[in-house]
Amino acid sequence: MISSDNFAAGGLGRPAMVTNGSGAASIILVCEHASNFIPEQFDGLGLSEEVQTSHVAWDPGAMAVSRRLSVLLDAPLVSSRISRLVYDCNRPPSAPGAMPIKSEIYDIPGNENLNETARTDRVQRYYDPFRTTLADTINKTQNPILVTIHSFTPNYLGQHRAVEIGVLHDSDTRLADQMLASAANHTDMVVLRNAPYGPKDGVTHTLKEHATGAGIFNVMLEIRNDLISTAQQQDDIAQMLASWLKTALDGLGVSWAEKDMA
């Protein structure tokens, strides 16, 4: 059994977790791919230990950056505690990628030929609690702002990715536009819009499900995972993102916190 956090230690426990739930900020951070934990009953989904700990099972570094951002912004953080190979909480139940039979070059034997009962069970065990936890956190926050944190591999199907930070959005571009406009003031990294993924790839589900229809400011941030592989890198990126988000929200005239950023 392989786990990136303490979900395994407590048994199945809670499939979704709220960190800093009493945070003063109106920003709500989300990390859907925080963990690579695969419960014992799935027998590792038939995958080697190498694959279970690789980027196909989770977003390496994303949760560490999210935790640091939660402190810097005094913001609540909602995270999934299950591998995205068991259920990808950034996908609706109807999406093939919610319980993928293939991820990048890897077949996922434990997801092949799932019947409707098995699929429904995973939805109820993992996706529904995550969705409800996030919705409840949003509902109790005044003027909420949704920011989701992800990481991506520098090499995909043999191709190197030059982009270092992606600023992603769906139909609501307001916060993404502000971030892109001020990017050069905060980082010299390669920053691109809707890269290395975009709405056409189905990656904006959380934004659409919880923000765009309600008029909530939102953005999805993708960080290349080789840039957040150490604690120092994670801290540096979090510091930069915190300042960058503050600038963008100030540019929108949005009040995002009850107190100044630490």
Backbone bond lengths (Angstrom), bond angles and torsions (degrees), N, CA, C in turn:
res aa  C-N    CA-C-N  psi(-1)  N-CA   C-N-CA  omega(-1)  CA-C   N-CA-C  phi
1 M - - - 1.470 - - 1.527 108.83 -
2 I 1.321 116.54 129.83 1.449 121.86 -175.65 1.513 108.69 -119.80
3 S 1.309 116.41 131.61 1.459 119.36 -177.65 1.512 110.42 -142.14
4 S 1.332 115.90 143.89 1.456 121.12 178.07 1.511 112.21 -97.50
5 D 1.324 119.26 -4.87 1.462 121.57 178.59 1.520 108.76 -147.79
6 N 1.310 118.25 -162.23 1.456 120.50 -174.37 1.512 113.15 -94.08
7 F 1.325 118.40 16.13 1.460 121.39 179.01 1.527 110.03 -60.97
8 A 1.335 115.79 -44.91 1.457 119.81 -177.70 1.516 112.08 -64.27
9 A 1.327 116.28 -37.02 1.455 120.28 -175.40 1.523 112.03 -62.48
10 G 1.322 115.99 -27.61 1.456 120.19 -179.91 1.504 113.37 -99.70
11 G 1.356 117.69 20.00 1.446 119.35 -175.24 1.514 108.92 75.60
12 L 1.332 116.61 -151.64 1.454 119.13 178.99 1.523 110.55 -66.80
13 G 1.345 116.68 -39.80 1.458 119.35 174.05 1.509 112.75 52.58
14 R 1.326 115.41 -143.31 1.463 121.85 -178.86 1.521 109.95 -95.40
15 P 1.317 118.02 125.24 1.466 119.64 -179.95 1.516 113.14 -76.39
16 A 1.336 117.04 -11.24 1.469 120.76 175.32 1.513 107.87 -131.30
17 M 1.320 116.70 148.24 1.453 121.62 -175.49 1.531 109.36 -133.37
18 V 1.335 115.43 141.79 1.457 121.13 173.23 1.528 107.69 -111.70
19 T 1.306 116.48 123.71 1.462 123.82 175.56 1.524 108.59 -105.59
20 N 1.327 116.93 135.77 1.462 121.37 178.95 1.530 111.41 56.64
21 G 1.333 115.24 47.30 1.454 120.67 -177.08 1.514 114.49 -61.71
22 S 1.318 117.61 -21.44 1.464 120.80 179.68 1.528 111.76 -97.99
23 G 1.335 117.07 14.58 1.460 120.58 -179.91 1.517 112.19 -55.98
24 A 1.331 116.62 146.44 1.463 121.73 -174.16 1.523 113.60 -80.24
25 A 1.337 117.94 -18.47 1.462 120.34 -175.48 1.515 111.63 -73.74
26 S 1.318 115.57 151.95 1.458 120.51 173.31 1.528 110.89 -85.27
27 I 1.325 116.85 -7.81 1.466 121.28 172.74 1.527 109.06 -70.96
28 I 1.325 116.21 132.75 1.464 121.88 172.82 1.519 107.22 -115.67
29 L 1.319 116.48 118.29 1.450 122.60 177.97 1.523 109.62 -88.16
30 V 1.323 116.04 145.46 1.466 121.24 -179.70 1.521 108.67 -134.60
31 C 1.327 116.20 134.39 1.466 121.43 174.68 1.529 107.55 -130.74
32 E 1.319 116.50 93.96 1.462 121.30 -176.18 1.515 113.04 -72.99
33 H 1.330 117.10 -26.70 1.475 121.36 -175.07 1.529 110.37 -114.67
34 A 1.329 115.24 46.15 1.463 121.20 -173.56 1.521 113.74 -76.11
35 S 1.326 117.98 -24.02 1.468 121.31 -169.49 1.522 111.62 -130.94
36 N 1.332 115.92 149.88 1.457 120.74 173.19 1.533 111.66 -106.20
37 F 1.320 117.14 18.18 1.463 121.47 -175.51 1.526 111.66 -69.68
38 I 1.335 115.22 127.47 1.462 122.95 175.10 1.529 107.49 -118.33
39 P 1.334 118.44 113.00 1.469 120.40 -178.60 1.526 112.56 -56.18
40 E 1.328 115.29 152.20 1.459 121.82 -173.40 1.519 113.15 -56.69
41 Q 1.339 116.98 -34.74 1.466 118.45 -175.04 1.518 113.13 -65.17
42 F 1.336 117.29 -14.95 1.456 120.09 179.57 1.532 112.39 -93.20
43 D 1.332 117.01 -1.36 1.462 122.44 175.63 1.526 111.42 49.13
44 G 1.344 114.97 46.29 1.454 120.08 177.98 1.513 114.36 64.64
45 L 1.340 116.81 13.89 1.468 122.29 -177.25 1.531 111.53 56.31
46 G 1.341 115.67 21.29 1.456 120.08 179.02 1.516 114.03 76.33
47 L 1.341 116.86 17.55 1.459 121.68 -175.71 1.522 111.84 -103.16
48 S 1.315 116.62 154.09 1.453 121.26 174.45 1.522 109.99 -69.55
49 E 1.326 116.55 161.49 1.462 120.91 177.40 1.519 110.46 -60.59
50 E 1.324 116.90 -35.30 1.465 120.53 179.81 1.524 111.17 -60.84
51 V 1.323 117.31 -43.71 1.457 120.63 -179.85 1.531 110.58 -70.62
52 Q 1.339 116.61 -38.96 1.466 120.49 -179.12 1.526 112.63 -62.92
53 T 1.309 116.79 -25.48 1.471 119.96 179.94 1.531 112.27 -101.49
54 S 1.313 117.46 0.51 1.465 121.33 -177.46 1.524 111.49 -85.16
55 H 1.335 115.45 177.33 1.460 120.69 -178.00 1.520 113.24 -66.24
56 V 1.322 118.50 -16.71 1.468 118.41 179.00 1.520 111.41 -70.81
57 A 1.341 117.09 -20.54 1.461 120.88 -177.22 1.521 113.01 -93.13
58 W 1.346 116.91 -18.82 1.464 120.83 -177.80 1.523 108.88 -166.17
59 D 1.320 117.81 -174.66 1.463 122.44 176.30 1.527 108.94 -110.00
60 P 1.330 118.07 93.41 1.468 120.32 -177.91 1.522 112.21 -55.28
61 G 1.329 115.72 132.94 1.452 121.81 176.77 1.513 115.00 85.98
62 A 1.322 117.51 -18.47 1.464 120.03 -174.43 1.526 111.98 -66.69
63 M 1.316 117.19 -41.55 1.464 119.26 -178.81 1.530 110.79 -69.01
64 A 1.316 117.17 -37.73 1.468 119.98 178.82 1.527 110.56 -63.11
65 V 1.321 117.04 -43.26 1.465 120.29 176.38 1.523 110.40 -64.13
66 S 1.320 116.77 -41.32 1.468 121.23 -179.54 1.521 111.27 -62.50
67 R 1.319 116.44 -42.80 1.476 119.83 178.89 1.523 110.92 -61.81
68 R 1.322 116.42 -43.05 1.465 119.35 -179.83 1.527 110.43 -66.50
69 L 1.320 117.15 -41.14 1.460 120.81 176.60 1.524 111.18 -61.42
70 S 1.315 116.49 -38.13 1.466 120.77 178.94 1.519 110.90 -59.03
71 V 1.326 116.31 -38.44 1.465 120.98 178.02 1.532 110.28 -72.06
72 L 1.320 116.71 -47.92 1.463 121.10 -176.43 1.524 112.63 -61.95
73 L 1.321 116.09 -37.70 1.460 121.30 -176.97 1.518 112.80 -97.46
74 D 1.331 116.79 -6.63 1.470 122.28 -171.43 1.522 109.88 52.11
75 A 1.338 114.37 50.08 1.457 121.65 -173.49 1.522 111.41 -114.36
76 P 1.338 118.09 141.27 1.459 120.46 172.26 1.528 110.35 -62.47
77 L 1.320 115.41 146.99 1.464 122.05 178.91 1.524 108.62 -128.98
78 V 1.323 116.34 123.32 1.467 122.21 176.66 1.524 107.69 -107.72
79 S 1.327 116.59 125.74 1.465 120.22 -177.55 1.517 111.11 -134.60
80 S 1.316 114.89 151.12 1.466 121.49 172.82 1.518 109.02 -86.23
81 R 1.331 116.65 146.80 1.461 121.00 -178.97 1.526 111.47 -114.29
82 I 1.314 115.09 23.63 1.463 120.82 -178.03 1.529 108.90 -130.13
83 S 1.315 116.98 147.39 1.457 120.01 178.11 1.522 110.77 -61.62
84 R 1.309 115.58 143.96 1.460 119.58 177.57 1.525 111.80 -67.88
85 L 1.336 117.56 -12.74 1.460 119.80 175.16 1.524 111.82 -77.45
86 V 1.335 116.59 -25.90 1.466 120.59 173.73 1.522 109.01 -77.66
87 Y 1.337 115.67 -51.47 1.467 121.18 170.69 1.523 107.68 -155.48
88 D 1.327 115.86 126.14 1.454 121.41 178.32 1.521 108.41 -88.34
89 C 1.333 116.25 106.76 1.466 120.82 -174.88 1.516 113.29 -71.65
90 N 1.336 118.18 -1.57 1.463 121.75 171.82 1.524 110.82 -100.36
91 R 1.317 116.80 24.66 1.456 122.76 176.57 1.526 109.25 -136.86
92 P 1.335 117.98 142.81 1.459 120.45 174.48 1.528 109.96 -74.69
93 P 1.314 118.07 158.99 1.473 120.23 -178.80 1.520 114.27 -56.16
94 S 1.321 117.57 -27.47 1.465 120.66 -178.02 1.525 113.20 -77.81
95 A 1.337 118.12 -13.23 1.464 120.95 -175.48 1.525 111.42 -79.31
96 P 1.326 118.54 135.97 1.469 120.24 176.13 1.522 112.57 -56.02
97 G 1.328 117.20 -33.20 1.454 120.88 -178.08 1.511 114.70 -75.61
98 A 1.324 117.62 -5.99 1.464 119.47 179.16 1.524 110.99 -63.88
99 M 1.322 116.42 -38.57 1.462 123.44 175.71 1.525 106.65 -135.45
100 P 1.329 117.30 75.78 1.470 121.34 -165.97 1.523 113.35 -67.93
101 I 1.317 115.26 142.47 1.465 119.77 174.15 1.523 110.43 -90.89
102 K 1.338 116.80 -12.02 1.462 121.78 175.61 1.515 108.00 -148.64
103 S 1.319 117.13 137.42 1.455 122.13 175.55 1.518 107.93 -131.81
104 E 1.309 115.91 117.53 1.458 122.36 -173.18 1.522 108.95 54.89
105 I 1.347 118.88 -116.30 1.469 120.06 -178.75 1.525 112.15 -96.64
106 Y 1.318 117.37 1.81 1.461 120.62 -170.75 1.528 112.26 -103.71
107 D 1.334 115.98 125.73 1.449 120.68 168.76 1.525 108.43 -74.20
108 I 1.334 116.43 144.17 1.472 121.94 179.40 1.519 107.87 -112.17
109 P 1.344 118.11 88.81 1.468 120.39 -173.83 1.525 113.80 -55.73
110 G 1.332 116.93 -37.90 1.461 120.07 -177.08 1.508 114.49 -68.85
111 N 1.332 117.19 -8.30 1.467 120.74 178.23 1.524 112.67 -107.45
112 E 1.312 116.37 1.18 1.460 119.17 -179.39 1.533 110.21 -79.64
113 N 1.301 114.87 140.56 1.470 121.98 173.91 1.525 113.39 58.72
114 L 1.330 116.89 35.55 1.467 119.52 176.02 1.527 108.82 -69.75
115 N 1.331 115.94 130.78 1.462 118.00 176.50 1.523 110.22 -84.07
116 E 1.320 116.60 174.88 1.454 120.50 -175.07 1.516 111.62 -63.19
117 T 1.318 116.96 -35.35 1.473 120.66 179.07 1.521 111.08 -63.57
118 A 1.334 116.53 -44.43 1.463 120.88 -179.51 1.531 110.97 -66.40
119 R 1.321 116.78 -40.45 1.453 120.16 179.56 1.532 110.79 -66.05
120 T 1.331 115.92 -44.00 1.466 119.98 179.49 1.520 111.00 -62.61
121 D 1.324 116.47 -37.83 1.460 120.42 179.48 1.530 110.61 -62.53
122 R 1.313 117.48 -43.15 1.466 119.77 179.09 1.530 111.33 -66.25
123 V 1.317 116.33 -40.14 1.468 119.66 177.41 1.520 110.34 -58.60
124 Q 1.320 116.34 -47.01 1.466 120.88 -176.89 1.519 112.18 -70.39
125 R 1.320 117.45 -33.85 1.465 120.68 -178.03 1.528 113.07 -77.99
126 Y 1.329 116.82 -36.52 1.461 119.36 -168.38 1.530 114.45 -119.48
127 Y 1.332 117.58 -46.25 1.460 118.82 -177.20 1.531 112.32 -76.40
128 D 1.310 117.31 -48.27 1.462 119.52 -177.01 1.526 112.65 -58.58
129 P 1.340 120.10 -45.14 1.470 119.20 177.44 1.529 112.88 -63.06
130 F 1.335 116.70 -37.50 1.460 119.41 177.89 1.526 110.64 -64.75
131 R 1.318 116.18 -48.30 1.464 120.78 -179.49 1.528 110.90 -60.04
132 T 1.334 116.70 -43.72 1.463 120.83 -179.61 1.521 111.28 -66.20
133 T 1.327 116.96 -42.26 1.464 121.16 179.44 1.513 110.87 -61.36
134 L 1.330 116.70 -43.99 1.460 120.04 179.15 1.527 110.85 -67.37
135 A 1.313 117.30 -43.72 1.468 120.49 179.60 1.526 111.00 -61.32
136 D 1.330 116.70 -41.71 1.466 120.06 179.27 1.526 111.12 -63.95
137 T 1.331 116.31 -40.12 1.467 120.82 179.16 1.521 110.45 -64.50
138 I 1.322 116.86 -41.80 1.463 120.89 177.75 1.524 110.58 -64.83
139 N 1.322 116.94 -43.96 1.470 121.06 -175.34 1.522 113.27 -64.10
140 K 1.314 117.18 -28.39 1.467 119.06 -178.61 1.536 112.52 -94.82
141 T 1.333 116.03 5.29 1.465 121.16 -179.46 1.524 109.61 -105.19
142 Q 1.304 116.84 129.34 1.456 120.96 177.88 1.527 110.20 -76.51
143 N 1.326 116.56 128.73 1.469 122.69 -179.58 1.528 111.65 50.21
144 P 1.339 118.21 58.44 1.468 121.03 -175.16 1.519 113.19 -66.03
145 I 1.338 113.94 151.77 1.467 123.63 176.03 1.522 106.08 -130.59
146 L 1.320 117.82 126.95 1.459 121.51 -173.44 1.522 110.65 -103.95
147 V 1.343 116.54 125.51 1.468 122.46 179.00 1.522 108.00 -130.82
148 T 1.325 117.17 114.63 1.459 120.44 179.57 1.531 109.72 -102.28
149 I 1.338 115.80 142.04 1.459 122.64 -174.05 1.526 110.37 -117.62
150 H 1.321 116.12 126.54 1.465 122.56 -179.47 1.529 109.80 -136.06
151 S 1.334 115.33 165.73 1.463 120.03 169.78 1.519 108.77 -132.44
152 F 1.336 115.79 159.88 1.463 120.26 -178.89 1.518 109.92 -139.23
153 T 1.311 115.56 156.10 1.453 121.58 -177.58 1.526 110.97 -76.04
154 P 1.353 117.49 141.69 1.475 119.39 -179.88 1.526 113.30 -69.94
155 N 1.331 116.88 -19.40 1.463 120.54 179.38 1.524 109.42 -127.31
156 Y 1.313 116.50 126.33 1.466 121.08 -177.87 1.517 109.25 -130.18
157 L 1.316 115.86 119.75 1.464 122.47 -179.13 1.527 111.23 51.53
158 G 1.338 114.24 41.44 1.457 120.62 176.15 1.509 115.34 82.94
159 Q 1.323 117.06 -0.50 1.455 120.67 -178.70 1.528 110.59 -106.97
160 H 1.346 116.07 130.98 1.459 120.38 176.63 1.520 109.87 -76.60
161 R 1.317 115.77 139.79 1.458 120.92 177.92 1.518 109.61 -102.81
162 A 1.311 116.46 119.30 1.461 120.85 -179.39 1.524 111.55 -76.92
163 V 1.331 117.10 -30.09 1.463 119.95 -179.59 1.524 109.34 -61.06
164 E 1.331 115.79 139.53 1.465 120.22 -179.22 1.532 112.00 -111.33
165 I 1.319 116.69 -34.09 1.467 121.31 173.62 1.520 108.11 -135.06
166 G 1.313 115.54 127.59 1.449 120.72 175.18 1.518 110.02 -104.22
167 V 1.318 115.81 135.50 1.474 122.18 175.15 1.519 105.94 -110.51
168 L 1.322 115.64 107.99 1.454 121.32 -170.43 1.522 111.81 -108.99
169 H 1.326 114.83 148.93 1.462 120.84 177.32 1.517 108.98 -151.92
170 D 1.304 115.58 165.90 1.458 121.93 170.84 1.523 106.76 -106.25
171 S 1.321 118.41 -129.42 1.468 120.31 -176.07 1.524 113.51 -72.49
172 D 1.319 117.41 -22.94 1.465 121.45 178.33 1.523 108.38 -93.99
173 T 1.321 116.59 108.09 1.466 121.27 -173.96 1.524 113.09 -101.05
174 R 1.315 118.86 1.36 1.467 121.50 -167.45 1.529 113.33 -57.22
175 L 1.319 117.79 -55.04 1.456 119.91 -177.19 1.523 110.94 -70.55
176 A 1.323 117.13 -39.31 1.463 120.20 177.60 1.524 110.79 -60.99
177 D 1.327 116.95 -43.04 1.468 120.37 179.23 1.526 111.20 -58.79
178 Q 1.327 116.57 -44.55 1.460 120.43 -179.78 1.520 111.24 -64.95
179 M 1.326 116.84 -39.89 1.461 119.51 179.26 1.523 110.83 -65.88
180 L 1.324 116.57 -43.38 1.461 119.40 -179.56 1.522 111.35 -65.82
181 A 1.316 116.71 -35.54 1.466 120.37 -179.67 1.523 112.08 -66.24
182 S 1.328 117.03 -29.84 1.472 120.09 -176.79 1.524 113.26 -107.59
183 A 1.335 117.41 7.89 1.468 121.17 -174.66 1.522 112.90 -55.22
184 A 1.322 117.03 -44.95 1.465 120.83 -175.01 1.523 112.67 -65.32
185 N 1.327 117.20 -19.34 1.463 120.76 177.77 1.524 112.59 -80.26
186 H 1.333 116.46 -9.47 1.460 120.00 -174.46 1.526 114.14 -122.16
187 T 1.327 117.60 -22.48 1.459 119.10 -177.21 1.521 110.32 -155.07
188 D 1.343 115.47 150.48 1.459 119.88 172.83 1.522 110.74 -101.61
189 M 1.333 116.66 11.21 1.459 120.82 176.52 1.526 110.10 -71.69
190 V 1.326 115.90 162.39 1.459 121.74 177.15 1.529 107.98 -77.97
191 V 1.322 115.81 112.06 1.462 122.59 -177.12 1.528 108.50 -113.84
192 L 1.337 116.69 127.70 1.457 120.82 -179.38 1.520 110.97 -131.92
193 R 1.315 115.19 154.13 1.457 121.70 175.80 1.535 110.22 -81.41
194 N 1.337 115.18 136.29 1.469 122.06 176.11 1.532 112.13 45.24
195 A 1.331 114.70 52.36 1.459 122.08 177.25 1.531 108.47 -143.33
196 P 1.330 117.70 146.66 1.461 128.44 1.13 1.526 113.70 -79.11
197 Y 1.319 117.33 2.62 1.461 122.73 177.06 1.520 108.70 -128.72
198 G 1.319 115.56 167.93 1.452 120.60 175.86 1.514 110.92 -152.72
199 P 1.326 117.32 -174.54 1.465 120.97 -177.15 1.524 113.87 -53.93
200 K 1.327 116.75 -34.74 1.471 119.36 -178.35 1.520 111.70 -64.51
201 D 1.333 117.16 -19.04 1.462 121.33 179.68 1.525 112.48 -90.47
202 G 1.318 116.54 0.36 1.460 120.52 176.94 1.513 114.62 78.24
203 V 1.348 117.66 18.56 1.465 120.08 -174.21 1.527 114.01 -90.41
204 T 1.323 117.23 -1.69 1.469 119.40 -175.64 1.532 112.00 -102.78
205 H 1.318 117.64 23.70 1.465 120.63 -176.93 1.523 112.25 -57.99
206 T 1.324 117.75 -48.59 1.469 119.83 -178.34 1.522 110.70 -59.55
207 L 1.323 117.22 -42.20 1.456 120.41 178.77 1.524 111.09 -61.01
208 K 1.323 116.92 -44.73 1.462 120.58 -178.96 1.522 111.87 -70.18
209 E 1.309 116.40 -40.90 1.462 121.11 -176.44 1.517 112.34 -67.01
210 H 1.333 116.88 -37.38 1.462 119.79 -169.58 1.526 114.85 -115.67
211 A 1.336 118.86 -9.55 1.468 118.19 -171.11 1.524 115.30 -132.49
212 T 1.312 118.20 -53.89 1.462 119.30 -167.73 1.526 112.67 -61.03
213 G 1.318 117.18 -43.32 1.461 120.05 -179.17 1.510 113.32 -67.13
214 A 1.320 116.15 -25.33 1.465 121.23 -178.83 1.521 112.83 -94.61
215 G 1.320 116.89 1.54 1.461 119.98 179.84 1.515 113.92 74.47
216 I 1.335 117.51 18.72 1.462 122.38 -178.48 1.533 109.28 -82.90
217 F 1.329 117.07 129.76 1.461 120.17 174.68 1.529 109.20 -56.56
218 N 1.336 116.33 138.76 1.460 118.65 -176.15 1.519 110.82 -156.72
219 V 1.331 114.84 155.23 1.461 121.38 174.98 1.523 107.99 -159.23
220 M 1.317 116.15 152.17 1.466 123.16 175.43 1.519 107.65 -116.78
221 L 1.323 117.07 127.60 1.459 121.97 -178.13 1.525 110.07 -111.84
222 E 1.316 116.04 124.88 1.465 123.49 177.61 1.525 108.50 -110.72
223 I 1.334 116.83 126.78 1.462 122.31 -178.20 1.531 108.51 -118.96
224 R 1.301 117.70 130.22 1.469 119.15 179.02 1.519 109.25 -64.06
225 N 1.318 116.70 128.89 1.470 118.78 -165.97 1.519 115.29 -71.25
226 D 1.340 118.61 -16.58 1.465 118.55 174.92 1.521 111.98 -73.04
227 L 1.332 116.38 -12.51 1.466 121.26 179.32 1.518 112.36 -91.10
228 I 1.343 117.38 -5.62 1.464 121.31 -179.61 1.530 110.26 -135.10
229 S 1.327 115.66 40.68 1.462 120.25 -177.15 1.525 113.37 -90.13
230 T 1.326 117.80 -14.17 1.462 121.37 178.26 1.523 109.97 -119.60
231 A 1.325 115.89 161.50 1.460 120.59 179.82 1.523 111.14 -61.01
232 Q 1.337 117.08 -38.70 1.462 119.95 179.49 1.522 111.35 -65.65
233 Q 1.329 116.99 -43.44 1.456 120.27 177.26 1.527 111.24 -61.52
234 Q 1.317 115.82 -42.72 1.463 120.27 -179.69 1.521 110.93 -61.91
235 D 1.322 116.28 -41.66 1.456 120.37 178.74 1.529 110.89 -66.79
236 D 1.320 116.56 -43.09 1.462 120.25 -179.33 1.524 111.33 -62.93
237 I 1.318 116.17 -44.95 1.470 119.89 -179.80 1.523 110.30 -65.32
238 A 1.320 117.41 -41.70 1.466 120.49 179.50 1.524 110.89 -62.02
239 Q 1.327 116.83 -43.14 1.462 120.63 178.01 1.529 110.38 -59.86
240 M 1.317 115.97 -45.00 1.453 120.41 -179.75 1.527 111.35 -64.12
241 L 1.338 117.01 -45.52 1.461 120.58 -179.24 1.523 111.80 -64.27
242 A 1.313 116.91 -37.85 1.462 120.18 179.71 1.523 110.79 -61.38
243 S 1.320 116.51 -46.22 1.454 120.92 178.79 1.527 111.22 -65.08
244 W 1.320 115.78 -40.96 1.469 122.40 -178.58 1.535 110.99 -64.93
245 L 1.320 116.35 -45.31 1.463 120.41 177.96 1.523 110.87 -62.27
246 K 1.320 116.50 -41.82 1.461 119.99 179.36 1.528 111.08 -60.75
247 T 1.322 116.14 -44.31 1.467 120.42 178.57 1.527 111.07 -60.73
248 A 1.341 116.04 -45.11 1.461 120.18 -178.25 1.527 111.53 -64.15
249 L 1.315 116.88 -42.71 1.469 119.98 -179.64 1.519 111.13 -69.89
250 D 1.313 116.55 -37.75 1.465 119.43 174.29 1.527 110.45 -61.02
251 G 1.340 116.37 -38.30 1.455 120.40 178.65 1.515 113.28 -64.52
252 L 1.342 115.68 -27.88 1.460 121.16 177.03 1.531 112.04 -86.08
253 G 1.327 115.64 -5.23 1.457 119.38 -177.27 1.513 113.13 71.61
254 V 1.332 115.43 29.96 1.458 121.35 -175.61 1.520 110.06 -99.02
255 S 1.318 116.83 128.08 1.460 120.95 172.14 1.522 108.27 -81.23
256 W 1.333 116.46 118.20 1.458 119.53 -170.96 1.530 114.03 -115.78
257 A 1.341 118.18 -9.25 1.457 119.92 -176.79 1.508 110.89 -151.48
258 E 1.321 114.81 153.92 1.461 120.03 176.53 1.517 111.66 -83.17
259 K 1.336 115.97 -12.41 1.468 119.67 179.73 1.511 108.44 -147.65
260 D 1.297 117.38 162.89 1.442 121.06 -178.54 1.515 110.37 -67.47
261 M 1.338 114.75 155.09 1.447 121.05 -179.93 1.510 110.98 -64.21
262 A 1.353 116.05 139.76 1.469 120.38 178.81 1.521 110.07 -66.23
